[in-house]
Amino acid sequence: MYKRVLALVALCVLPASAEVVQIGVFSLFRPTELRVSPVSSALLVTTGDARIILEGRQTFTISGPVRVSAPDGSDTDFRLSIPGKIEREFHGILTVQAGDHKLIAVVAMDREVAVASVVAAEMPPSTPMEALKAQAVVARAYFAAAGPRHDGFDFCDTTHCQFLRAWPEPSQDAFRATRETSGLVLAYLGKPFAALYSASCGGQTRSLDDARSGYPYYSVPCDFCRRHSPGVVEGHRLGLCQKGAASMAATGVGFREILDHYYPGTSVIFLLPRPPPLRHSND
């Protein structure tokens, strides 16, 4: 096993704008109508020359370009839905544009909010804390290094990029895991890379002979999958095995050791500028 080095100096410096990620949401549904409403605080809906304040249980139906924020133009909590199909709460700034017979909804959110939302979506609530921390580090590395993967926004909310739902409450372990690993990413040869992961590797992760990935993805054994689900594969088997990570954490293994195992030869570094501690609207 390679020894992990926790670098206290940043090997890359990102501008402040890189701390915000643009997440395309609900794109699989190809919506033609959306509805937005407040969660707790008032919303400012800007459409054309109109500025509308939504409060309480008021709802605004979206059928064309619009921007939704807090009344001062900043990030806020809002509830977005496709009538009769899906409803979800987000934290950020919503913009909607008209596409090809559909609406394109994009939430600009702080990267740490996005990471917490991914951890909550990707891992069951019962997952041990150290496995959640490992998931937070790799999710953050993906957001930091993968670059834009779509026209018009950076990432989507599906497994094509990273599965993302509502951000968790402060009492949830997914939120705590994100806050306690704030700013930490995986790096290979001193450079952050877009770390991949899957649900179940079947007993052995696989290698990737592709220099463009930024990391070779060595094949490593996974004791949990070998014992409990040999040959059962969920995902591409590259990098972290989520079931294996949860099993390692349950036996007392820390998140850095988990990352050591599934990503040999990598290190954990801080991105600069380091983000402020993750705070929730309900803190």
Phi and psi restraints in degrees (value plus and minus 20) as a CYANA .aco file:
   2 TYR   PHI     -96.9   -56.9
   2 TYR   PSI     127.4   167.4
   3 LYS   PHI    -103.3   -63.3
   3 LYS   PSI     109.7   149.7
   4 ARG   PHI    -104.4   -64.4
   4 ARG   PSI     115.9   155.9
   5 VAL   PHI    -129.6   -89.6
   5 VAL   PSI     103.4   143.4
   6 LEU   PHI    -110.4   -70.4
   6 LEU   PSI      82.7   122.7
   7 ALA   PHI     -98.0   -58.0
   7 ALA   PSI     110.2   150.2
   8 LEU   PHI    -115.5   -75.5
   8 LEU   PSI     -22.6    17.4
   9 VAL   PHI    -135.3   -95.3
   9 VAL   PSI     126.2   166.2
  10 ALA   PHI     -99.9   -59.9
  10 ALA   PSI     119.7   159.7
  11 LEU   PHI    -120.4   -80.4
  11 LEU   PSI     -21.8    18.2
  12 CYS   PHI    -167.6  -127.6
  12 CYS   PSI     129.9   169.9
  13 VAL   PHI    -141.6  -101.6
  13 VAL   PSI     102.7   142.7
  14 LEU   PHI    -125.5   -85.5
  14 LEU   PSI     120.1   160.1
  15 PRO   PHI     -86.9   -46.9
  15 PRO   PSI     141.3   181.3
  16 ALA   PHI     -76.9   -36.9
  16 ALA   PSI     -54.5   -14.5
  17 SER   PHI     -84.2   -44.2
  17 SER   PSI     -43.7    -3.7
  18 ALA   PHI     -92.8   -52.8
  18 ALA   PSI     -29.4    10.6
  19 GLU   PHI    -102.7   -62.7
  19 GLU   PSI     -24.8    15.2
  20 VAL   PHI    -128.4   -88.4
  20 VAL   PSI     112.8   152.8
  21 VAL   PHI    -135.8   -95.8
  21 VAL   PSI     123.8   163.8
  22 GLN   PHI    -119.0   -79.0
  22 GLN   PSI      92.1   132.1
  23 ILE   PHI    -128.2   -88.2
  23 ILE   PSI      97.4   137.4
  24 GLY   PHI     -97.5   -57.5
  24 GLY   PSI     106.6   146.6
  25 VAL   PHI    -138.6   -98.6
  25 VAL   PSI     128.9   168.9
  26 PHE   PHI      43.3    83.3
  26 PHE   PSI      -1.6    38.4
  27 SER   PHI     -86.0   -46.0
  27 SER   PSI     -48.7    -8.7
  28 LEU   PHI     -82.6   -42.6
  28 LEU   PSI     -43.9    -3.9
  29 PHE   PHI    -106.4   -66.4
  29 PHE   PSI     -31.5     8.5
  30 ARG   PHI      25.5    65.5
  30 ARG   PSI      41.1    81.1
  31 PRO   PHI     -89.1   -49.1
  31 PRO   PSI     127.3   167.3
  32 THR   PHI    -132.3   -92.3
  32 THR   PSI     -28.9    11.1
  33 GLU   PHI    -168.0  -128.0
  33 GLU   PSI     117.7   157.7
  34 LEU   PHI    -150.8  -110.8
  34 LEU   PSI     137.6   177.6
  35 ARG   PHI    -149.8  -109.8
  35 ARG   PSI     118.9   158.9
  36 VAL   PHI    -148.1  -108.1
  36 VAL   PSI     123.7   163.7
  37 SER   PHI    -170.1  -130.1
  37 SER   PSI     139.6   179.6
  38 PRO   PHI     -89.6   -49.6
  38 PRO   PSI     133.8   173.8
  39 VAL   PHI    -112.5   -72.5
  39 VAL   PSI     -70.2   -30.2
  40 SER   PHI    -160.9  -120.9
  40 SER   PSI     -70.9   -30.9
  41 SER   PHI    -111.1   -71.1
  41 SER   PSI     143.6   183.6
  42 ALA   PHI     -86.1   -46.1
  42 ALA   PSI     133.4   173.4
  43 LEU   PHI    -135.9   -95.9
  43 LEU   PSI     128.5   168.5
  44 LEU   PHI    -126.3   -86.3
  44 LEU   PSI      99.8   139.8
  45 VAL   PHI    -126.9   -86.9
  45 VAL   PSI      99.1   139.1
  46 THR   PHI    -132.9   -92.9
  46 THR   PSI     101.7   141.7
  47 THR   PHI    -161.4  -121.4
  47 THR   PSI      95.4   135.4
  48 GLY   PHI      41.6    81.6
  48 GLY   PSI    -144.5  -104.5
  49 ASP   PHI    -114.8   -74.8
  49 ASP   PSI     -19.8    20.2
  50 ALA   PHI    -113.0   -73.0
  50 ALA   PSI     121.7   161.7
  51 ARG   PHI    -147.4  -107.4
  51 ARG   PSI      97.3   137.3
  52 ILE   PHI    -140.3  -100.3
  52 ILE   PSI     113.7   153.7
  53 ILE   PHI    -120.1   -80.1
  53 ILE   PSI     104.6   144.6
  54 LEU   PHI    -123.9   -83.9
  54 LEU   PSI     113.6   153.6
  55 GLU   PHI    -156.7  -116.7
  55 GLU   PSI     137.6   177.6
  56 GLY   PHI      38.7    78.7
  56 GLY   PSI    -143.4  -103.4
  57 ARG   PHI    -118.4   -78.4
  57 ARG   PSI      -7.9    32.1
  58 GLN   PHI     -86.1   -46.1
  58 GLN   PSI     125.7   165.7
  59 THR   PHI    -149.7  -109.7
  59 THR   PSI     123.0   163.0
  60 PHE   PHI    -137.9   -97.9
  60 PHE   PSI     109.6   149.6
  61 THR   PHI    -110.9   -70.9
  61 THR   PSI     106.9   146.9
  62 ILE   PHI    -123.6   -83.6
  62 ILE   PSI     103.6   143.6
  63 SER   PHI    -149.5  -109.5
  63 SER   PSI     -17.2    22.8
  64 GLY   PHI    -179.0  -139.0
  64 GLY   PSI    -187.5  -147.5
  65 PRO   PHI     -78.0   -38.0
  65 PRO   PSI     117.0   157.0
  66 VAL   PHI    -180.7  -140.7
  66 VAL   PSI     136.4   176.4
  67 ARG   PHI    -149.0  -109.0
  67 ARG   PSI     115.4   155.4
  68 VAL   PHI    -147.1  -107.1
  68 VAL   PSI     108.1   148.1
  69 SER   PHI    -171.5  -131.5
  69 SER   PSI    -195.4  -155.4
  70 ALA   PHI     -89.1   -49.1
  70 ALA   PSI     141.3   181.3
  71 PRO   PHI     -75.0   -35.0
  71 PRO   PSI     -47.3    -7.3
  72 ASP   PHI    -109.7   -69.7
  72 ASP   PSI     -13.5    26.5
  73 GLY   PHI      68.9   108.9
  73 GLY   PSI     -17.3    22.7
  74 SER   PHI    -114.2   -74.2
  74 SER   PSI     160.0   200.0
  75 ASP   PHI     -78.4   -38.4
  75 ASP   PSI     130.0   170.0
  76 THR   PHI    -177.8  -137.8
  76 THR   PSI     149.4   189.4
  77 ASP   PHI    -108.6   -68.6
  77 ASP   PSI     114.9   154.9
  78 PHE   PHI    -167.5  -127.5
  78 PHE   PSI     139.9   179.9
  79 ARG   PHI    -130.0   -90.0
  79 ARG   PSI     104.4   144.4
  80 LEU   PHI    -139.2   -99.2
  80 LEU   PSI     118.7   158.7
  81 SER   PHI    -164.3  -124.3
  81 SER   PSI     135.6   175.6
  82 ILE   PHI    -127.2   -87.2
  82 ILE   PSI      94.3   134.3
  83 PRO   PHI     -70.2   -30.2
  83 PRO   PSI     106.4   146.4
  84 GLY   PHI      60.2   100.2
  84 GLY   PSI     -19.2    20.8
  85 LYS   PHI    -145.4  -105.4
  85 LYS   PSI     -73.4   -33.4
  86 ILE   PHI    -176.1  -136.1
  86 ILE   PSI     127.0   167.0
  87 GLU   PHI    -161.0  -121.0
  87 GLU   PSI     118.3   158.3
  88 ARG   PHI    -172.7  -132.7
  88 ARG   PSI     128.0   168.0
  89 GLU   PHI    -116.1   -76.1
  89 GLU   PSI     120.4   160.4
  90 PHE   PHI    -152.3  -112.3
  90 PHE   PSI     143.4   183.4
  91 HIS   PHI    -147.9  -107.9
  91 HIS   PSI      97.8   137.8
  92 GLY   PHI     139.0   179.0
  92 GLY   PSI    -170.7  -130.7
  93 ILE   PHI    -142.1  -102.1
  93 ILE   PSI     107.0   147.0
  94 LEU   PHI    -116.7   -76.7
  94 LEU   PSI     111.2   151.2
  95 THR   PHI    -145.0  -105.0
  95 THR   PSI     122.2   162.2
  96 VAL   PHI    -147.5  -107.5
  96 VAL   PSI     110.7   150.7
  97 GLN   PHI    -143.5  -103.5
  97 GLN   PSI     136.6   176.6
  98 ALA   PHI    -104.4   -64.4
  98 ALA   PSI     110.6   150.6
  99 GLY   PHI    -132.3   -92.3
  99 GLY   PSI    -173.5  -133.5
 100 ASP   PHI    -101.1   -61.1
 100 ASP   PSI      73.8   113.8
 101 HIS   PHI      37.8    77.8
 101 HIS   PSI      15.4    55.4
 102 LYS   PHI    -182.2  -142.2
 102 LYS   PSI     146.1   186.1
 103 LEU   PHI    -122.2   -82.2
 103 LEU   PSI     119.0   159.0
 104 ILE   PHI    -127.6   -87.6
 104 ILE   PSI      87.8   127.8
 105 ALA   PHI    -119.6   -79.6
 105 ALA   PSI     106.7   146.7
 106 VAL   PHI    -149.3  -109.3
 106 VAL   PSI     109.6   149.6
 107 VAL   PHI    -127.6   -87.6
 107 VAL   PSI      97.7   137.7
 108 ALA   PHI    -105.5   -65.5
 108 ALA   PSI      93.1   133.1
 109 MET   PHI    -151.3  -111.3
 109 MET   PSI     132.3   172.3
 110 ASP   PHI     -76.6   -36.6
 110 ASP   PSI     120.5   160.5
 111 ARG   PHI     -78.6   -38.6
 111 ARG   PSI     -56.6   -16.6
 112 GLU   PHI     -88.3   -48.3
 112 GLU   PSI     -55.0   -15.0
 113 VAL   PHI     -82.9   -42.9
 113 VAL   PSI     -62.8   -22.8
 114 ALA   PHI     -82.6   -42.6
 114 ALA   PSI     -62.2   -22.2
 115 VAL   PHI     -81.6   -41.6
 115 VAL   PSI     -68.0   -28.0
 116 ALA   PHI     -80.4   -40.4
 116 ALA   PSI     -57.6   -17.6
 117 SER   PHI     -87.1   -47.1
 117 SER   PSI     -56.0   -16.0
 118 VAL   PHI     -89.2   -49.2
 118 VAL   PSI     -66.1   -26.1
 119 VAL   PHI     -78.6   -38.6
 119 VAL   PSI     -63.1   -23.1
 120 ALA   PHI     -85.8   -45.8
 120 ALA   PSI     -52.9   -12.9
 121 ALA   PHI    -101.0   -61.0
 121 ALA   PSI     -55.8   -15.8
 122 GLU   PHI    -103.7   -63.7
 122 GLU   PSI     -48.3    -8.3
 123 MET   PHI    -140.2  -100.2
 123 MET   PSI     118.0   158.0
 124 PRO   PHI     -81.1   -41.1
 124 PRO   PSI     131.0   171.0
 125 PRO   PHI     -77.7   -37.7
 125 PRO   PSI     -46.5    -6.5
 126 SER   PHI    -101.5   -61.5
 126 SER   PSI     -21.4    18.6
 127 THR   PHI     -82.1   -42.1
 127 THR   PSI     113.8   153.8
 128 PRO   PHI     -78.1   -38.1
 128 PRO   PSI     128.5   168.5
 129 MET   PHI     -75.7   -35.7
 129 MET   PSI     -62.2   -22.2
 130 GLU   PHI     -86.7   -46.7
 130 GLU   PSI     -50.3   -10.3
 131 ALA   PHI     -91.6   -51.6
 131 ALA   PSI     -56.8   -16.8
 132 LEU   PHI     -84.1   -44.1
 132 LEU   PSI     -58.2   -18.2
 133 LYS   PHI     -84.3   -44.3
 133 LYS   PSI     -62.2   -22.2
 134 ALA   PHI     -80.8   -40.8
 134 ALA   PSI     -62.9   -22.9
 135 GLN   PHI     -82.1   -42.1
 135 GLN   PSI     -59.9   -19.9
 136 ALA   PHI     -82.4   -42.4
 136 ALA   PSI     -61.6   -21.6
 137 VAL   PHI     -84.4   -44.4
 137 VAL   PSI     -64.6   -24.6
 138 VAL   PHI     -93.0   -53.0
 138 VAL   PSI     -55.4   -15.4
 139 ALA   PHI     -84.4   -44.4
 139 ALA   PSI     -61.5   -21.5
 140 ARG   PHI     -85.0   -45.0
 140 ARG   PSI     -60.8   -20.8
 141 ALA   PHI     -81.8   -41.8
 141 ALA   PSI     -59.5   -19.5
 142 TYR   PHI     -82.7   -42.7
 142 TYR   PSI     -67.8   -27.8
 143 PHE   PHI     -81.8   -41.8
 143 PHE   PSI     -58.0   -18.0
 144 ALA   PHI     -94.5   -54.5
 144 ALA   PSI     -50.3   -10.3
 145 ALA   PHI    -137.0   -97.0
 145 ALA   PSI     -35.5     4.5
 146 ALA   PHI     -92.1   -52.1
 146 ALA   PSI     -46.7    -6.7
 147 GLY   PHI      56.1    96.1
 147 GLY   PSI     148.6   188.6
 148 PRO   PHI     -79.2   -39.2
 148 PRO   PSI     112.6   152.6
 149 ARG   PHI    -134.2   -94.2
 149 ARG   PSI     -17.2    22.8
 150 HIS   PHI    -161.6  -121.6
 150 HIS   PSI     136.1   176.1
 151 ASP   PHI     -98.2   -58.2
 151 ASP   PSI     105.9   145.9
 152 GLY   PHI      75.6   115.6
 152 GLY   PSI     -36.9     3.1
 153 PHE   PHI    -179.4  -139.4
 153 PHE   PSI     148.3   188.3
 154 ASP   PHI    -100.2   -60.2
 154 ASP   PSI     -71.6   -31.6
 155 PHE   PHI    -158.7  -118.7
 155 PHE   PSI     138.3   178.3
 156 CYS   PHI    -124.1   -84.1
 156 CYS   PSI     154.9   194.9
 157 ASP   PHI    -118.0   -78.0
 157 ASP   PSI      -1.5    38.5
 158 THR   PHI    -131.7   -91.7
 158 THR   PSI     157.4   197.4
 159 THR   PHI     -88.9   -48.9
 159 THR   PSI     -28.6    11.4
 160 HIS   PHI     -78.4   -38.4
 160 HIS   PSI     -56.1   -16.1
 161 CYS   PHI    -132.6   -92.6
 161 CYS   PSI    -108.2   -68.2
 162 GLN   PHI    -164.1  -124.1
 162 GLN   PSI     115.1   155.1
 163 PHE   PHI     -83.4   -43.4
 163 PHE   PSI     107.7   147.7
 164 LEU   PHI    -160.2  -120.2
 164 LEU   PSI     112.2   152.2
 165 ARG   PHI    -143.4  -103.4
 165 ARG   PSI    -174.0  -134.0
 166 ALA   PHI     -86.9   -46.9
 166 ALA   PSI     130.3   170.3
 167 TRP   PHI     -95.2   -55.2
 167 TRP   PSI     125.1   165.1
 168 PRO   PHI     -95.3   -55.3
 168 PRO   PSI     140.0   180.0
 169 GLU   PHI     -89.9   -49.9
 169 GLU   PSI     136.6   176.6
 170 PRO   PHI     -78.2   -38.2
 170 PRO   PSI     -46.3    -6.3
 171 SER   PHI     -97.2   -57.2
 171 SER   PSI     -32.4     7.6
 172 GLN   PHI    -104.3   -64.3
 172 GLN   PSI     125.5   165.5
 173 ASP   PHI     -83.1   -43.1
 173 ASP   PSI     -51.6   -11.6
 174 ALA   PHI     -81.6   -41.6
 174 ALA   PSI     -58.5   -18.5
 175 PHE   PHI     -87.3   -47.3
 175 PHE   PSI     -65.7   -25.7
 176 ARG   PHI     -83.6   -43.6
 176 ARG   PSI     -60.9   -20.9
 177 ALA   PHI     -82.7   -42.7
 177 ALA   PSI     -59.2   -19.2
 178 THR   PHI     -87.4   -47.4
 178 THR   PSI     -65.1   -25.1
 179 ARG   PHI     -84.4   -44.4
 179 ARG   PSI     -58.8   -18.8
 180 GLU   PHI     -97.8   -57.8
 180 GLU   PSI     -31.1     8.9
 181 THR   PHI    -134.5   -94.5
 181 THR   PSI       0.1    40.1
 182 SER   PHI     -68.3   -28.3
 182 SER   PSI     104.8   144.8
 183 GLY   PHI      62.1   102.1
 183 GLY   PSI     -23.2    16.8
 184 LEU   PHI    -107.3   -67.3
 184 LEU   PSI     113.8   153.8
 185 VAL   PHI    -156.1  -116.1
 185 VAL   PSI     144.6   184.6
 186 LEU   PHI    -104.9   -64.9
 186 LEU   PSI     122.2   162.2
 187 ALA   PHI    -154.2  -114.2
 187 ALA   PSI     129.5   169.5
 188 TYR   PHI    -148.6  -108.6
 188 TYR   PSI     106.4   146.4
 189 LEU   PHI      33.8    73.8
 189 LEU   PSI      19.4    59.4
 190 GLY   PHI      61.2   101.2
 190 GLY   PSI     -16.3    23.7
 191 LYS   PHI    -145.4  -105.4
 191 LYS   PSI     109.0   149.0
 192 PRO   PHI     -78.8   -38.8
 192 PRO   PSI     122.9   162.9
 193 PHE   PHI    -151.4  -111.4
 193 PHE   PSI     139.8   179.8
 194 ALA   PHI     -98.1   -58.1
 194 ALA   PSI      69.2   109.2
 195 ALA   PHI     -87.0   -47.0
 195 ALA   PSI     112.2   152.2
 196 LEU   PHI    -121.2   -81.2
 196 LEU   PSI     139.5   179.5
 197 TYR   PHI    -178.5  -138.5
 197 TYR   PSI     143.2   183.2
 198 SER   PHI    -166.3  -126.3
 198 SER   PSI     150.4   190.4
 199 ALA   PHI     -94.7   -54.7
 199 ALA   PSI     -63.6   -23.6
 200 SER   PHI    -171.2  -131.2
 200 SER   PSI     109.7   149.7
 201 CYS   PHI    -117.3   -77.3
 201 CYS   PSI     -28.0    12.0
 202 GLY   PHI      58.9    98.9
 202 GLY   PSI     -15.5    24.5
 203 GLY   PHI     101.6   141.6
 203 GLY   PSI     -36.5     3.5
 204 GLN   PHI    -176.9  -136.9
 204 GLN   PSI     105.0   145.0
 205 THR   PHI     -94.6   -54.6
 205 THR   PSI     148.0   188.0
 206 ARG   PHI    -135.1   -95.1
 206 ARG   PSI     140.2   180.2
 207 SER   PHI    -109.2   -69.2
 207 SER   PSI     146.1   186.1
 208 LEU   PHI    -155.0  -115.0
 208 LEU   PSI      91.1   131.1
 209 ASP   PHI    -110.5   -70.5
 209 ASP   PSI      53.0    93.0
 210 ASP   PHI    -171.3  -131.3
 210 ASP   PSI      83.0   123.0
 211 ALA   PHI     -82.9   -42.9
 211 ALA   PSI     -42.0    -2.0
 212 ARG   PHI     -88.1   -48.1
 212 ARG   PSI     -38.8     1.2
 213 SER   PHI     -91.0   -51.0
 213 SER   PSI     -39.6     0.4
 214 GLY   PHI      65.6   105.6
 214 GLY   PSI     -27.2    12.8
 215 TYR   PHI    -176.2  -136.2
 215 TYR   PSI     116.6   156.6
 216 PRO   PHI     -97.7   -57.7
 216 PRO   PSI     -32.3     7.7
 217 TYR   PHI      33.6    73.6
 217 TYR   PSI      60.0   100.0
 218 TYR   PHI     -87.9   -47.9
 218 TYR   PSI     127.8   167.8
 219 SER   PHI    -101.7   -61.7
 219 SER   PSI     104.3   144.3
 220 VAL   PHI    -150.6  -110.6
 220 VAL   PSI     132.4   172.4
 221 PRO   PHI     -95.1   -55.1
 221 PRO   PSI     134.2   174.2
 222 CYS   PHI    -148.3  -108.3
 222 CYS   PSI      84.7   124.7
 223 ASP   PHI     -80.6   -40.6
 223 ASP   PSI     -60.9   -20.9
 224 PHE   PHI     -81.1   -41.1
 224 PHE   PSI     -69.9   -29.9
 225 CYS   PHI     -86.7   -46.7
 225 CYS   PSI     -53.1   -13.1
 226 ARG   PHI     -84.4   -44.4
 226 ARG   PSI     -56.0   -16.0
 227 ARG   PHI    -103.2   -63.2
 227 ARG   PSI     -58.4   -18.4
 228 HIS   PHI    -127.5   -87.5
 228 HIS   PSI     -49.1    -9.1
 229 SER   PHI    -167.5  -127.5
 229 SER   PSI      37.1    77.1
 230 PRO   PHI     -81.1   -41.1
 230 PRO   PSI     111.0   151.0
 231 GLY   PHI      60.5   100.5
 231 GLY   PSI     -26.7    13.3
 232 VAL   PHI    -108.1   -68.1
 232 VAL   PSI      91.8   131.8
 233 VAL   PHI    -134.0   -94.0
 233 VAL   PSI     111.0   151.0
 234 GLU   PHI    -146.8  -106.8
 234 GLU   PSI      81.9   121.9
 235 GLY   PHI      90.2   130.2
 235 GLY   PSI    -188.4  -148.4
 236 HIS   PHI    -109.4   -69.4
 236 HIS   PSI     -24.2    15.8
 237 ARG   PHI      47.1    87.1
 237 ARG   PSI       2.0    42.0
 238 LEU   PHI    -122.4   -82.4
 238 LEU   PSI     111.0   151.0
 239 GLY   PHI      53.2    93.2
 239 GLY   PSI    -161.8  -121.8
 240 LEU   PHI     -79.4   -39.4
 240 LEU   PSI     111.1   151.1
 241 CYS   PHI    -116.7   -76.7
 241 CYS   PSI      95.5   135.5
 242 GLN   PHI     -82.9   -42.9
 242 GLN   PSI     -60.7   -20.7
 243 LYS   PHI     -87.6   -47.6
 243 LYS   PSI     -59.9   -19.9
 244 GLY   PHI     -86.3   -46.3
 244 GLY   PSI     -59.7   -19.7
 245 ALA   PHI     -83.3   -43.3
 245 ALA   PSI     -61.6   -21.6
 246 ALA   PHI     -83.2   -43.2
 246 ALA   PSI     -58.9   -18.9
 247 SER   PHI     -86.5   -46.5
 247 SER   PSI     -63.5   -23.5
 248 MET   PHI     -80.8   -40.8
 248 MET   PSI     -64.3   -24.3
 249 ALA   PHI     -84.1   -44.1
 249 ALA   PSI     -54.9   -14.9
 250 ALA   PHI     -85.0   -45.0
 250 ALA   PSI     -42.2    -2.2
 251 THR   PHI    -115.6   -75.6
 251 THR   PSI     -12.9    27.1
 252 GLY   PHI      79.3   119.3
 252 GLY   PSI     -13.1    26.9
 253 VAL   PHI     -97.9   -57.9
 253 VAL   PSI     114.6   154.6
 254 GLY   PHI     -99.5   -59.5
 254 GLY   PSI     146.2   186.2
 255 PHE   PHI     -86.6   -46.6
 255 PHE   PSI     -52.0   -12.0
 256 ARG   PHI     -87.9   -47.9
 256 ARG   PSI     -57.6   -17.6
 257 GLU   PHI     -88.0   -48.0
 257 GLU   PSI     -57.2   -17.2
 258 ILE   PHI     -81.0   -41.0
 258 ILE   PSI     -65.2   -25.2
 259 LEU   PHI     -87.0   -47.0
 259 LEU   PSI     -56.3   -16.3
 260 ASP   PHI     -75.6   -35.6
 260 ASP   PSI     -63.2   -23.2
 261 HIS   PHI     -88.8   -48.8
 261 HIS   PSI     -66.9   -26.9
 262 TYR   PHI    -106.9   -66.9
 262 TYR   PSI     -36.2     3.8
 263 TYR   PHI    -151.2  -111.2
 263 TYR   PSI      49.3    89.3
 264 PRO   PHI     -77.7   -37.7
 264 PRO   PSI     121.8   161.8
 265 GLY   PHI      63.0   103.0
 265 GLY   PSI     -12.8    27.2
 266 THR   PHI    -121.7   -81.7
 266 THR   PSI     151.7   191.7
 267 SER   PHI    -154.1  -114.1
 267 SER   PSI     144.3   184.3
 268 VAL   PHI    -126.3   -86.3
 268 VAL   PSI     106.5   146.5
 269 ILE   PHI    -149.1  -109.1
 269 ILE   PSI     143.7   183.7
 270 PHE   PHI    -111.4   -71.4
 270 PHE   PSI     116.2   156.2
 271 LEU   PHI    -102.6   -62.6
 271 LEU   PSI     121.6   161.6
 272 LEU   PHI    -136.5   -96.5
 272 LEU   PSI     125.3   165.3
 273 PRO   PHI     -90.5   -50.5
 273 PRO   PSI     120.2   160.2
 274 ARG   PHI     -85.0   -45.0
 274 ARG   PSI     115.2   155.2
 275 PRO   PHI     -89.2   -49.2
 275 PRO   PSI     132.4   172.4
 276 PRO   PHI     -86.4   -46.4
 276 PRO   PSI     140.3   180.3
 277 PRO   PHI     -74.2   -34.2
 277 PRO   PSI     117.2   157.2
 278 LEU   PHI     -83.7   -43.7
 278 LEU   PSI     107.4   147.4
 279 ARG   PHI    -142.6  -102.6
 279 ARG   PSI     128.0   168.0
 280 HIS   PHI    -128.5   -88.5
 280 HIS   PSI     132.8   172.8
 281 SER   PHI     -78.7   -38.7
 281 SER   PSI     -46.9    -6.9
 282 ASN   PHI    -114.7   -74.7
 282 ASN   PSI     -14.5    25.5
